Amino acid sequence: ADKGRFAACPIQMKASSGKHFGIYRKYERIPNLIIAHVWNAPDPLHAVTYAFTQKESLRIGKAMGWTRTDSWRNGGEYTTRSPSERLQELLEPFRMTPKKWRAKVLTSLGD
C-alpha cells in the first residue's frame, strides 16, 4: 500500500571494527530515531548491521538487566564490546537486510 510513499527518519550509526552494542538514554529525546550498530565495519564481506528504535533497544537492555546497573542509572548508558550469546540471540531479529530497512523506517515513524 505504501510502496511508493517517501519515508525518512534520523539514523544514528554506531560503527565498530568488532562487536559493540549499547543502550543510550540521550537518544530518548529524538523522535523516530533509528540506532544502527554496524559490526566488523572495516570488512564489508563480514559486516553486520542491527537497527533498533529507542524502545526496541531499551527492551533488549531491560532483558539483559542493564537498566538496573549504576552505569545506566547514573550515566544513562550501558555498552559492551563482548556481546554474550544471549545478547546476540536477542539482537538477531534486528539484523538488517536491504529489504528490512524500509520496514524499519516505517516502524520508527509509528513508534
C-alpha positions as a Markdown table, in Angstrom:
| # | Residue | x | y | z |
|---|---|---|---|---|
| 1 | Ala | 0.0 | 0.0 | 0.0 |
| 2 | Asp | 2.8 | 2.4 | 0.8 |
| 3 | Lys | 5.3 | 1.1 | -1.7 |
| 4 | Gly | 5.7 | 4.4 | -3.4 |
| 5 | Arg | 5.4 | 6.6 | -0.4 |
| 6 | Phe | 8.5 | 8.5 | 0.7 |
| 7 | Ala | 9.5 | 7.9 | 4.3 |
| 8 | Ala | 12.5 | 9.2 | 6.2 |
| 9 | Cys | 13.8 | 9.3 | 9.7 |
| 10 | Pro | 17.1 | 10.1 | 11.5 |
| 11 | Ile | 19.6 | 7.3 | 11.9 |
| 12 | Gln | 22.4 | 7.3 | 14.5 |
| 13 | Met | 25.1 | 4.9 | 13.3 |
| 14 | Lys | 27.5 | 3.2 | 15.7 |
| 15 | Ala | 30.2 | 1.6 | 13.7 |
| 16 | Ser | 32.7 | -0.8 | 15.2 |
| 17 | Ser | 35.7 | -2.8 | 13.9 |
| 18 | Gly | 34.5 | -5.6 | 16.2 |
| 19 | Lys | 31.2 | -6.3 | 18.0 |
| 20 | His | 29.9 | -3.4 | 20.1 |
| 21 | Phe | 26.4 | -2.8 | 21.4 |
| 22 | Gly | 24.9 | -0.3 | 23.8 |
| 23 | Ile | 21.8 | 1.5 | 25.0 |
| 24 | Tyr | 21.8 | 5.2 | 25.4 |
| 25 | Arg | 19.3 | 7.4 | 27.3 |
| 26 | Lys | 20.4 | 10.5 | 25.4 |
| 27 | Tyr | 18.5 | 9.3 | 22.3 |
| 28 | Glu | 15.1 | 9.3 | 24.0 |
| 29 | Arg | 14.6 | 12.9 | 23.1 |
| 30 | Ile | 14.9 | 12.3 | 19.3 |
| 31 | Pro | 11.6 | 11.3 | 17.8 |
| 32 | Asn | 11.6 | 8.5 | 15.2 |
| 33 | Leu | 15.3 | 7.8 | 15.7 |
| 34 | Ile | 16.8 | 4.5 | 14.4 |
| 35 | Ile | 20.0 | 3.4 | 16.1 |
| 36 | Ala | 22.1 | 1.3 | 13.8 |
| 37 | His | 25.0 | -0.8 | 15.2 |
| 38 | Val | 27.4 | -1.9 | 12.4 |
| 39 | Trp | 29.8 | -4.7 | 13.5 |
| 40 | Asn | 33.0 | -5.5 | 11.6 |
| 41 | Ala | 32.6 | -2.2 | 9.7 |
| 42 | Pro | 36.1 | -2.2 | 8.0 |
| 43 | Asp | 35.3 | -5.6 | 6.4 |
| 44 | Pro | 32.3 | -5.3 | 4.0 |
| 45 | Leu | 32.2 | -9.1 | 3.5 |
| 46 | His | 31.7 | -9.7 | 7.2 |
| 47 | Ala | 29.9 | -6.5 | 8.3 |
| 48 | Val | 26.6 | -6.9 | 10.0 |
| 49 | Thr | 24.1 | -4.2 | 10.8 |
| 50 | Tyr | 21.5 | -4.3 | 13.6 |
| 51 | Ala | 18.9 | -1.5 | 13.8 |
| 52 | Phe | 16.5 | -0.5 | 16.5 |
| 53 | Thr | 14.1 | 2.1 | 17.6 |
| 54 | Gln | 14.9 | 3.5 | 21.0 |
| 55 | Lys | 12.1 | 1.5 | 22.6 |
| 56 | Glu | 13.4 | -1.7 | 21.0 |
| 57 | Ser | 17.0 | -1.1 | 22.2 |
| 58 | Leu | 15.7 | -0.4 | 25.7 |
| 59 | Arg | 13.7 | -3.6 | 25.7 |
| 60 | Ile | 16.9 | -5.5 | 25.0 |
| 61 | Gly | 18.7 | -3.6 | 27.7 |
| 62 | Lys | 16.0 | -4.5 | 30.2 |
| 63 | Ala | 16.1 | -8.2 | 29.1 |
| 64 | Met | 19.8 | -8.2 | 29.8 |
| 65 | Gly | 19.4 | -6.4 | 33.2 |
| 66 | Trp | 21.4 | -3.4 | 32.1 |
| 67 | Thr | 18.8 | -0.8 | 33.2 |
| 68 | Arg | 19.4 | -1.9 | 36.8 |
| 69 | Thr | 23.1 | -1.1 | 36.6 |
| 70 | Asp | 24.9 | 2.0 | 38.1 |
| 71 | Ser | 26.2 | 2.7 | 34.5 |
| 72 | Trp | 22.6 | 3.1 | 33.2 |
| 73 | Arg | 21.1 | 4.8 | 36.3 |
| 74 | Asn | 23.9 | 7.3 | 36.8 |
| 75 | Gly | 25.5 | 7.6 | 33.4 |
| 76 | Gly | 22.5 | 7.0 | 31.1 |
| 77 | Glu | 24.2 | 4.3 | 29.0 |
| 78 | Tyr | 25.4 | 0.8 | 29.1 |
| 79 | Thr | 27.7 | -0.7 | 26.5 |
| 80 | Thr | 29.6 | -3.9 | 25.8 |
| 81 | Arg | 32.3 | -4.9 | 23.4 |
| 82 | Ser | 31.9 | -8.6 | 24.3 |
| 83 | Pro | 28.3 | -9.5 | 23.4 |
| 84 | Ser | 27.2 | -12.7 | 25.2 |
| 85 | Glu | 25.5 | -15.5 | 23.3 |
| 86 | Arg | 22.2 | -14.4 | 24.9 |
| 87 | Leu | 22.6 | -10.8 | 23.7 |
| 88 | Gln | 23.4 | -12.0 | 20.2 |
| 89 | Glu | 20.2 | -14.1 | 20.2 |
| 90 | Leu | 18.2 | -11.0 | 21.3 |
| 91 | Leu | 19.8 | -8.9 | 18.5 |
| 92 | Glu | 19.3 | -11.4 | 15.7 |
| 93 | Pro | 15.7 | -10.3 | 14.9 |
| 94 | Phe | 17.1 | -6.8 | 14.3 |
| 95 | Arg | 19.7 | -7.9 | 11.8 |
| 96 | Met | 19.2 | -5.8 | 8.7 |
| 97 | Thr | 18.9 | -6.8 | 5.1 |
| 98 | Pro | 18.1 | -4.4 | 2.3 |
| 99 | Lys | 14.5 | -5.5 | 2.3 |
| 100 | Lys | 14.2 | -5.0 | 6.1 |
| 101 | Trp | 15.3 | -1.3 | 6.1 |
| 102 | Arg | 12.1 | 0.1 | 4.7 |
| 103 | Ala | 10.0 | -1.7 | 7.3 |
| 104 | Lys | 12.4 | -0.5 | 10.0 |
| 105 | Val | 12.0 | 3.1 | 8.9 |
| 106 | Leu | 8.2 | 2.8 | 8.7 |
| 107 | Thr | 8.2 | 1.2 | 12.2 |
| 108 | Ser | 10.2 | 4.1 | 13.6 |
| 109 | Leu | 7.6 | 6.5 | 12.3 |
| 110 | Gly | 4.8 | 4.7 | 14.1 |
| 111 | Asp | 6.8 | 4.1 | 17.3 |
